[in-house]
Amino acid sequence: MEGLFSPAGLLGALIGAAVGWVDYRIVSGLVAGKLRQTDRSTTEAERQDYERRIVLAQRILMVVIVPVFAGLGYWLGRSLSGWGI
């Protein structure tokens, strides 16, 4: 065993991160769209605060989704290559 960083695992992590980025773009677009439909802001300050919260939600989604998919890709790459975990 070559340690923790096998080529198959790293390739799987790279592919997983790319898939995670695509998934993030789709999910965050859907979430932001639905949140904007529920906006009941009456003043410009409320509207800006609501937009700030939407951006925060999108950032949280990115921080969660992309690393999870990269981790799954790493695990899948190592498992399918026979390196095991």
C-alpha contacts under 8 A as a table, 3 or more apart, distances in Angstrom:
res1	aa1	res2	aa2	distance
1	M	83	W	6.93
2	E	5	F	7.09
2	E	6	S	6.37
3	G	6	S	6.87
5	F	9	G	6.56
5	F	10	L	6.54
6	S	9	G	5.16
6	S	10	L	6.26
6	S	78	R	7.17
6	S	83	W	7.64
7	P	10	L	5.15
7	P	11	L	6.08
8	A	11	L	5.14
8	A	12	G	6.01
8	A	74	Y	7.61
8	A	77	G	5.08
8	A	78	R	5.57
8	A	81	S	6.32
9	G	12	G	4.98
9	G	13	A	6.05
9	G	73	G	7.28
9	G	74	Y	4.34
9	G	75	W	6.50
9	G	76	L	7.42
9	G	77	G	4.65
9	G	78	R	4.68
10	L	13	A	4.96
10	L	14	L	6.18
10	L	74	Y	6.05
10	L	77	G	7.60
11	L	14	L	5.08
11	L	15	I	6.22
11	L	73	G	7.97
11	L	74	Y	7.28
11	L	77	G	6.94
12	G	15	I	5.13
12	G	16	G	5.88
12	G	70	A	7.39
12	G	73	G	4.34
12	G	74	Y	4.62
12	G	75	W	7.44
12	G	76	L	6.59
12	G	77	G	4.50
12	G	78	R	7.57
13	A	16	G	4.88
13	A	17	A	5.97
13	A	69	F	7.65
13	A	70	A	4.40
13	A	71	G	6.11
13	A	72	L	7.22
13	A	73	G	4.49
13	A	74	Y	4.19
13	A	75	W	7.85
13	A	77	G	7.44
14	L	17	A	5.14
14	L	18	A	6.33
14	L	70	A	6.49
14	L	73	G	7.33
14	L	74	Y	7.88
15	I	18	A	5.11
15	I	19	V	6.23
15	I	70	A	7.26
15	I	73	G	6.47
16	G	19	V	5.05
16	G	20	G	5.92
16	G	66	V	7.86
16	G	69	F	4.89
16	G	70	A	4.27
16	G	71	G	7.22
16	G	72	L	6.61
16	G	73	G	4.31
16	G	74	Y	7.25
17	A	20	G	4.84
17	A	21	W	6.06
17	A	66	V	5.49
17	A	67	P	6.71
17	A	69	F	5.67
17	A	70	A	4.36
17	A	73	G	7.48
18	A	21	W	5.09
18	A	22	V	6.42
18	A	66	V	7.91
18	A	70	A	7.94
19	V	22	V	5.17
19	V	23	D	6.13
19	V	66	V	7.97
19	V	69	F	6.95
20	G	23	D	4.94
20	G	24	Y	5.93
20	G	65	I	5.96
20	G	66	V	4.46
20	G	67	P	7.53
20	G	68	V	7.60
20	G	69	F	5.02
20	G	70	A	6.96
21	W	24	Y	4.97
21	W	25	R	6.22
21	W	62	M	7.66
21	W	65	I	7.70
21	W	66	V	5.71
22	V	25	R	5.18
22	V	26	I	6.36
23	D	26	I	5.18
23	D	27	V	6.02
23	D	65	I	7.68
24	Y	27	V	5.18
24	Y	28	S	5.69
24	Y	61	L	6.85
24	Y	62	M	5.97
24	Y	65	I	6.26
24	Y	66	V	6.99
25	R	28	S	5.36
25	R	29	G	5.97
26	I	29	G	5.27
26	I	30	L	6.33
27	V	30	L	5.17
27	V	31	V	6.09
28	S	31	V	5.02
28	S	32	A	5.86
28	S	58	Q	5.63
28	S	61	L	7.00
29	G	32	A	5.23
29	G	33	G	6.02
30	L	33	G	5.16
30	L	34	K	6.22
31	V	34	K	5.23
31	V	35	L	6.09
32	A	35	L	5.06
32	A	36	R	6.05
32	A	54	I	6.22
32	A	58	Q	7.55
33	G	36	R	5.18
33	G	37	Q	6.40
34	K	37	Q	5.13
34	K	38	T	6.72
35	L	38	T	5.25
35	L	39	D	6.62
35	L	54	I	7.28
36	R	39	D	5.17
39	D	47	R	7.70
39	D	50	Y	7.34
41	S	44	E	7.57
41	S	46	E	5.31
41	S	47	R	5.26
41	S	50	Y	7.72
42	T	46	E	6.71
42	T	47	R	7.32
43	T	46	E	5.31
43	T	47	R	6.32
44	E	47	R	4.99
44	E	48	Q	6.15
45	A	48	Q	5.15
45	A	49	D	6.19
46	E	49	D	5.06
46	E	50	Y	6.12
47	R	50	Y	5.06
47	R	51	E	6.23
48	Q	51	E	5.07
48	Q	52	R	6.12
49	D	52	R	4.99
49	D	53	R	6.28
50	Y	53	R	5.12
50	Y	54	I	6.31
51	E	54	I	4.98
51	E	55	V	6.24
52	R	55	V	5.17
52	R	56	L	6.21
53	R	56	L	4.93
53	R	57	A	6.17
54	I	57	A	5.06
54	I	58	Q	6.26
55	V	58	Q	5.03
55	V	59	R	6.25
56	L	59	R	5.12
56	L	60	I	6.23
57	A	60	I	5.11
57	A	61	L	6.20
58	Q	61	L	5.06
58	Q	62	M	6.29
59	R	62	M	5.07
59	R	63	V	6.23
60	I	63	V	5.14
60	I	64	V	6.26
61	L	64	V	5.21
61	L	65	I	5.79
62	M	65	I	5.30
62	M	66	V	5.80
63	V	66	V	6.30
63	V	67	P	6.77
64	V	67	P	6.09
64	V	68	V	6.32
65	I	68	V	5.29
65	I	69	F	6.25
66	V	69	F	5.30
66	V	70	A	6.16
67	P	70	A	4.89
67	P	71	G	6.01
68	V	71	G	5.09
68	V	72	L	6.17
69	F	72	L	4.99
69	F	73	G	6.01
70	A	73	G	4.99
70	A	74	Y	6.11
71	G	74	Y	5.03
71	G	75	W	6.17
72	L	75	W	5.11
72	L	76	L	5.97
73	G	76	L	5.04
73	G	77	G	5.87
74	Y	77	G	5.14
74	Y	78	R	6.19
75	W	78	R	5.30
75	W	79	S	6.01
75	W	85	I	7.34
76	L	79	S	5.03
76	L	80	L	5.96
77	G	80	L	5.39
77	G	81	S	6.09
78	R	81	S	5.26
78	R	82	G	6.34
78	R	83	W	5.22
78	R	84	G	5.55
78	R	85	I	6.87
79	S	82	G	5.47
79	S	83	W	6.15
79	S	84	G	4.90
79	S	85	I	6.98
80	L	83	W	7.75
80	L	84	G	7.99
81	S	84	G	7.67
